[in-house]
Amino acid sequence: MGPKRADTTAAALEFVRASNPDDDVFVVNFNERVALGLPAEIPFTANPDLLRSALGRMPIGGRTALYDAIAAGLGHIHQSRHKRKFLIVFSDGGDNESRRNLQQITREIQESEVTIYTIGLFDSRDPDRNPGVLKKLAHLSGGQAYLPGEMKYVPGVCRSIAADIRSRYVVGYTPGRPVEEGEFHGVEVRVHAPGRGRLEARTRAGYRVPRRRGP
């Protein structure tokens, strides 16, 4: 991450500039440890200076606890006052330190209402790269995976994500039968518009009803 940190910070701030100024933004930094970048008394902000400082705490070196970092983001984001919630994950997709495995973080994403966008930061020499994981995490949450190849394309990706977030629709429905706790319920949305050819809706693959935790 060392040579990519400055470019990653610049790209993340580009996303903030292209986003709604009323959005709640936070930072999760991680290597083998996971930590929130903002001070404890500031859960969210849209202040570029505070976010630049938070991103500056991004660790260089060490192992990678990607799944634990995503779980920390899923836990923290529920404090936001906004209904629509998104995580943007900058990663090579590798994980060699998390307490969770891929199956566990998949379940946590399915139980959340959070959409995940992933941005692959790796090259062909990166032994830990795992673009398949980045694609899976984005797909099952209704987001999108980006594999830009070179850092110079990452700011444009961040602007595209900001535009996508601001133009998304919310569609709700009631399932035809009760869905049990822990059960996965698949969802498929089909769209059609005369004269527009074949259209595809990018949505969550489904959702999992969370299990109750204790009395």
C-alpha positions in Angstrom: 0.0 0.0 0.0 3.0 2.3 0.5 3.3 3.7 -3.0 -0.5 3.8 -3.5 -1.4 5.6 -0.3 -1.2 9.2 -1.7 -3.2 8.3 -4.8 -5.8 6.3 -2.8 -6.3 9.3 -0.4 -6.7 11.7 -3.4 -9.2 9.3 -5.0 -11.2 9.0 -1.8 -11.4 12.8 -1.4 -12.5 13.0 -5.1 -15.4 10.8 -4.1 -16.3 13.1 -1.3 -16.2 16.2 -3.5 -18.5 14.4 -6.0 -20.9 13.3 -3.3 -23.8 15.1 -1.6 -22.4 17.5 1.0 -25.0 16.2 3.5 -23.7 12.7 3.4 -22.2 11.0 6.4 -18.7 9.8 5.7 -16.3 7.7 7.8 -13.0 5.8 7.3 -12.0 2.4 8.3 -8.2 1.7 8.1 -6.8 -1.7 8.4 -3.8 -4.0 8.0 -3.9 -6.9 10.6 -5.6 -4.4 12.9 -8.8 -2.6 12.1 -9.4 1.0 13.4 -11.7 3.9 12.6 -9.8 6.8 11.1 -11.9 9.6 12.6 -11.6 10.6 16.3 -14.0 8.7 18.6 -16.1 11.8 19.2 -16.7 12.3 15.4 -18.6 9.3 14.0 -19.1 10.8 10.6 -18.1 13.9 8.7 -18.0 15.5 5.2 -15.1 17.8 6.1 -12.3 17.1 3.6 -9.6 18.1 6.1 -10.9 15.7 8.7 -11.2 12.9 6.1 -7.7 13.6 4.8 -6.3 13.3 8.3 -8.3 10.0 8.8 -7.0 8.6 5.6 -3.5 9.6 6.6 -3.6 7.1 9.4 -3.9 4.3 6.8 -1.2 1.7 7.8 1.5 0.6 5.5 2.8 -2.9 5.7 1.6 -5.8 7.8 -1.0 -8.5 7.1 -4.5 -8.0 5.8 -7.8 -8.3 7.8 -10.2 -7.4 4.9 -13.2 -9.3 6.2 -12.9 -7.9 9.7 -12.6 -4.4 8.3 -15.8 -4.8 6.3 -17.5 -6.1 9.4 -16.4 -3.0 11.3 -17.7 -0.8 8.6 -21.1 -2.6 8.6 -21.3 -2.2 12.3 -20.4 1.5 12.4 -22.5 2.6 9.4 -25.8 1.8 11.2 -25.2 4.8 13.4 -25.9 7.0 10.4 -29.2 8.9 10.1 -29.5 8.1 6.4 -31.5 5.1 5.2 -29.4 4.3 2.2 -25.9 3.1 3.2 -22.8 2.3 1.2 -19.3 1.0 1.7 -16.5 1.6 -0.7 -13.7 -0.9 -0.3 -10.2 -0.2 -1.6 -8.3 -3.6 -1.6 -6.5 -6.2 -3.5 -9.1 -8.7 -2.3 -6.7 -10.8 -0.3 -7.2 -11.7 3.4 -4.7 -13.5 5.5 -5.5 -12.2 9.0 -9.3 -11.9 9.7 -11.0 -13.8 12.4 -13.9 -14.1 10.0 -13.9 -16.2 6.8 -15.5 -15.4 3.4 -18.6 -17.3 4.3 -19.1 -15.4 7.5 -18.7 -11.9 6.0 -21.0 -13.0 3.1 -23.7 -13.7 5.7 -23.1 -10.4 7.5 -23.5 -8.5 4.2 -26.7 -10.4 3.3 -28.1 -9.5 6.7 -27.3 -5.8 6.3 -28.9 -3.3 4.0 -25.6 -1.9 2.9 -24.4 -1.7 -0.7 -20.7 -2.3 -1.3 -18.6 -1.0 -4.1 -15.1 -2.5 -4.4 -12.1 -1.0 -6.1 -9.2 -3.4 -6.9 -5.8 -1.9 -6.1 -3.3 -4.4 -7.4 -1.2 -5.4 -10.4 -0.1 -8.6 -12.0 2.8 -9.0 -9.6 0.6 -8.8 -6.4 0.6 -12.4 -5.0 -2.4 -11.6 -2.7 -4.7 -10.3 -5.4 -8.2 -11.8 -5.4 -10.5 -10.0 -7.9 -13.1 -12.8 -7.5 -13.7 -11.9 -3.9 -14.1 -8.2 -4.8 -16.6 -9.1 -7.5 -18.5 -11.4 -5.1 -18.8 -8.9 -2.3 -20.1 -6.2 -4.6 -22.5 -8.4 -6.5 -24.3 -9.9 -3.5 -24.9 -6.5 -2.0 -26.1 -4.8 -5.3 -23.0 -2.8 -5.8 -20.3 -3.0 -8.4 -16.7 -4.1 -8.6 -14.1 -1.9 -10.4 -10.7 -3.3 -11.5 -9.0 -0.2 -12.9 -5.6 -1.7 -13.5 -3.7 1.6 -13.0 -4.0 4.1 -10.1 -4.5 7.0 -12.6 -8.0 5.6 -13.3 -9.1 5.4 -9.7 -10.3 9.0 -9.3 -12.6 8.6 -12.3 -13.9 5.4 -10.7 -14.7 7.2 -7.5 -16.6 9.9 -9.4 -18.6 7.2 -11.2 -19.5 5.6 -7.8 -20.6 9.0 -6.4 -22.8 9.5 -9.5 -24.2 6.0 -9.2 -25.1 6.5 -5.5 -26.9 9.7 -6.2 -29.0 8.2 -9.0 -30.1 4.9 -7.4 -33.7 4.0 -6.8 -35.2 2.3 -3.8 -37.7 -0.5 -4.5 -39.5 -2.3 -1.7 -41.8 -5.3 -1.7 -43.3 -7.8 0.7 -42.4 -11.5 0.2 -45.3 -13.9 -0.6 -44.5 -16.0 2.4 -42.9 -15.5 5.8 -39.1 -15.7 5.7 -37.5 -17.5 8.7 -34.6 -16.2 10.8 -31.3 -17.0 9.1 -33.0 -17.9 5.8 -31.6 -16.5 2.6 -34.3 -15.1 0.3 -33.2 -14.5 -3.3 -34.4 -11.4 -5.2 -34.6 -10.8 -8.9 -35.7 -7.5 -10.5 -36.6 -7.3 -14.2 -36.9 -4.0 -16.0 -38.5 -3.2 -19.4 -38.9 0.0 -21.4 -40.3 0.1 -24.9 -37.7 1.0 -27.5 -34.8 0.8 -25.0 -33.6 -2.7 -25.9 -32.3 -5.1 -23.3 -32.1 -3.6 -19.8 -30.6 -5.0 -16.7 -31.2 -3.9 -13.1 -28.2 -4.0 -10.7 -29.7 -5.1 -7.4 -28.9 -7.2 -4.4 -28.8 -10.9 -5.0 -31.2 -11.3 -2.1 -31.2 -10.9 1.7 -30.9 -13.0 4.8 -33.1 -12.4 7.8 -30.8 -11.7 10.8 -31.1 -14.1 13.7 -32.1 -12.6 17.0 -29.2 -12.1 19.4 -30.0 -12.9 23.0 -33.0 -11.8 25.1 
